[in-house]
């Protein structure tokens, strides 16, 4: 799978080395899979998976978090971890580790809650990080809508269109495959929460490491006039860089532009 500013432009981008949060999440998921493989008699899926009937019925309140690390098979794990690395590494670079982790668990837990609501009383466990992964896909489509991905590893498509196709497939699955082992509702829930969260403009500024300007009392009007020119110039630079990312992708940034974003993110 590849990402670029436009299909056929030749400006391809490939995920590089693993960032800190991605390494931790991969280690946790792989570690859990090995535990399940080495100790198969323990009811992992019913203790750490998400069982809608048990979350409130038996007060297993940890399950909306732990189910994200439990996978039902090798390919289930491999596909989810591949998507986590390919999309998550870019988002962590853009947001920073803390904001990325927050967003990952926000969408993952929200996906679990959707499963509880729409499968109320079900004794079947829901497992896997797919809900959080769909949240990452939605985030990538919002922040880098023109980036090209190979959907199903075959068809080149802009991210903003690919996510709609995947959402449509999951919606059809949810409507026509009740009782299926695939948690279509969780996928849709994670993607929808991620999309709605990022569409709030001030939250997008916050996730990008920017402080959204708060309203100031009228008595402090003169203070804005005396704002240091360096700070105003930096804000202007950041606006130009964010526009460039939106149009051309993260890979188009120079090292100097990346330093500007880092410097802005560290301002108090």
C-alpha positions in Angstrom: 0.0 0.0 0.0 1.3 3.4 -0.8 0.4 7.1 -0.3 1.2 10.0 -2.6 -0.1 13.4 -3.4 -1.8 12.3 -6.5 -2.0 9.0 -8.4 0.5 8.9 -11.2 2.4 11.9 -9.9 5.4 9.7 -9.0 5.6 11.3 -5.5 5.1 8.0 -3.5 5.4 7.8 0.2 6.0 4.6 2.2 5.8 4.3 6.0 9.2 4.4 7.5 10.5 3.2 10.9 8.1 2.4 13.7 7.2 5.2 16.1 7.0 4.7 19.8 3.3 4.2 20.2 3.1 1.8 17.2 5.9 -0.3 18.7 4.1 -0.5 22.0 0.7 -1.4 20.4 2.3 -4.0 18.2 4.2 -5.6 21.2 1.0 -5.7 23.3 -1.1 -7.3 20.5 1.5 -9.8 19.5 2.2 -10.6 23.2 -1.4 -11.3 23.8 -1.7 -13.5 20.8 1.3 -15.6 22.0 -0.3 -15.9 25.4 -3.5 -17.2 23.8 -1.5 -19.6 21.7 0.6 -21.0 24.6 -2.2 -21.3 27.0 -5.3 -22.2 24.9 -7.3 -23.7 27.7 -7.8 -20.3 29.4 -11.0 -18.6 28.3 -9.1 -15.5 26.9 -11.9 -14.5 24.6 -14.6 -14.5 27.3 -12.4 -12.8 29.9 -10.5 -10.2 27.9 -12.7 -10.1 24.7 -15.8 -7.9 24.7 -18.9 -9.9 25.7 -21.9 -7.5 25.5 -23.9 -9.6 28.0 -21.1 -9.6 30.6 -19.7 -6.0 30.5 -22.6 -4.7 32.6 -24.2 -8.0 33.6 -21.0 -9.3 35.3 -19.3 -5.9 35.7 -16.4 -6.9 33.4 -15.8 -3.2 32.8 -12.3 -3.7 31.5 -13.5 -5.5 28.4 -14.1 -2.4 26.2 -10.3 -1.8 26.5 -8.8 -5.2 26.6 -10.8 -6.6 23.6 -8.6 -4.3 21.4 -5.6 -6.6 22.1 -7.3 -10.0 21.6 -7.4 -11.5 18.1 -9.1 -14.7 16.9 -6.5 -15.9 14.5 -3.1 -15.2 12.9 -4.5 -13.4 9.8 -6.8 -11.3 11.9 -3.8 -10.1 13.9 -1.5 -9.7 10.8 -4.0 -7.6 8.8 -4.9 -5.3 11.8 -1.2 -4.8 12.7 -0.3 -4.1 9.1 -3.0 -1.4 8.9 -1.9 0.0 12.3 1.6 0.4 11.1 0.9 1.8 7.7 -1.6 4.4 8.8 -0.8 4.8 12.5 2.8 5.6 11.9 1.9 8.6 9.8 -0.7 9.9 12.2 1.6 9.6 15.2 4.3 11.6 13.3 1.7 14.3 12.6 0.1 14.4 16.0 2.7 13.2 18.5 2.5 10.1 20.6 0.2 11.3 23.4 -2.5 12.6 21.0 -2.3 9.5 18.9 -2.7 7.2 21.8 -5.7 9.2 23.0 -7.4 9.0 19.6 -6.6 5.3 19.2 -8.3 4.4 22.4 -11.1 6.9 21.9 -12.2 5.2 18.7 -11.5 1.7 19.9 -13.5 2.0 23.1 -16.3 3.8 21.2 -16.4 0.9 18.7 -16.8 -1.5 21.7 -19.6 0.6 23.2 -21.4 0.5 19.8 -21.1 -3.3 19.9 -22.6 -3.4 23.4 -25.5 -1.2 22.4 -26.3 -3.0 19.1 -25.7 -6.5 20.3 -27.2 -6.0 23.8 -27.3 -9.2 25.7 -25.2 -11.2 23.2 -23.0 -13.9 24.8 -20.6 -13.9 21.8 -17.3 -12.2 22.3 -16.1 -9.3 20.0 -12.3 -9.2 19.6 -9.7 -7.3 17.6 -8.5 -3.8 17.0 -10.5 -3.3 13.9 -12.7 -0.6 15.4 -9.7 1.5 16.3 -8.1 0.8 12.9 -11.3 2.2 11.2 -10.9 5.3 13.3 -7.3 5.7 12.0 -8.6 5.2 8.4 -11.2 7.9 9.0 -8.5 10.2 10.4 -6.2 9.6 7.5 -9.0 10.4 5.1 -9.8 13.7 6.9 -6.2 14.9 7.2 -4.8 13.5 3.9 -7.9 13.1 1.6 -6.0 13.2 -1.7 -3.5 10.5 -0.7 -3.7 7.4 -2.9 -4.1 3.9 -1.4 -4.5 0.5 -3.0 -7.9 -0.7 -1.6 -7.8 -4.4 -1.1 -4.2 -4.1 -2.2 -5.3 -3.9 -5.8 -7.4 -0.9 -6.7 -5.8 2.6 -6.5 -8.2 5.1 -4.9 -8.0 8.4 -3.1 -8.3 8.0 0.7 -11.5 10.1 0.9 -13.1 7.7 -1.5 -11.6 4.5 -0.1 -13.0 5.1 3.3 -16.5 5.6 1.9 -16.2 2.3 0.0 -15.1 0.5 3.2 -17.9 2.1 5.2 -20.5 1.1 2.6 -19.3 -2.5 2.7 -19.5 -2.6 6.4 -22.9 -1.0 6.4 -24.2 -3.6 4.0 -22.6 -6.3 6.2 -24.2 -5.0 9.3 -27.7 -4.9 7.7 -27.5 -8.3 5.9 -25.3 -10.4 8.2 -26.8 -10.3 11.6 -25.1 -12.9 13.8 -21.9 -12.8 11.7 -18.6 -13.3 13.3 -17.4 -9.9 11.8 -18.2 -6.9 14.1 -19.4 -4.6 11.3 -21.1 -2.3 13.8 -17.8 -1.9 15.8 -16.0 -1.0 12.6 -18.6 1.6 11.6 -18.7 3.0 15.2 -14.9 3.5 15.4 -14.8 5.2 12.0 -17.8 7.4 12.7 -16.4 8.6 16.1 -13.0 9.3 14.6 -14.6 11.3 11.8 -16.8 13.3 14.0 -14.0 14.0 16.4 -11.7 15.3 13.7 -14.3 17.4 12.0 -14.4 19.7 15.0 -12.0 22.4 13.8 -10.5 23.3 17.2 -9.9 19.6 18.0 -8.1 19.3 14.6 -5.8 22.2 15.7 -5.2 20.5 19.0 -4.4 17.1 17.5 -1.9 18.8 15.1 -0.1 20.2 18.1 -1.5 23.7 17.7 -3.1 25.7 20.4 -6.5 26.9 19.3 -6.8 30.6 20.2 -9.2 31.2 23.1 -11.4 34.2 23.2 -9.9 37.2 25.0 -11.7 39.8 27.1 -12.2 43.2 25.5 -10.0 44.8 28.2 -7.1 42.8 26.8 -7.5 44.0 23.3 -4.3 46.0 23.4 -2.4 42.8 24.4 -3.0 41.3 21.0 -1.5 44.3 19.3 1.7 43.8 21.3 2.1 40.2 20.4 5.7 39.5 19.4 6.2 39.5 15.6 8.1 36.2 15.8 5.0 34.4 17.2 2.8 35.9 14.4 5.3 34.9 11.8 5.5 31.4 13.2 1.7 31.1 13.0 1.7 32.2 9.4 4.4 29.6 8.6 2.4 26.9 10.3 -0.8 27.8 8.4 1.2 27.5 5.1 2.7 24.1 6.1 -0.7 22.7 7.1 -2.1 23.8 3.8 0.8 22.1 2.0 0.2 18.8 4.0 -3.5 18.9 3.1 -2.7 19.3 -0.6 0.5 17.3 -1.1 0.8 15.0 1.9 3.2 14.7 4.8 6.0 13.4 2.6 6.3 16.8 0.8 7.6 18.6 3.8 11.2 19.7 4.0 13.3 19.2 7.2 13.0 22.9 7.9 9.1 22.8 7.7 9.0 19.8 10.0 11.2 21.7 12.5 8.7 24.6 12.4 5.8 22.2 13.3 7.9 20.7 16.2 8.8 24.2 17.5 5.1 25.3 17.4 3.9 22.1 19.1 6.3 22.8 22.1 5.0 26.4 22.6 3.1 26.9 25.8 
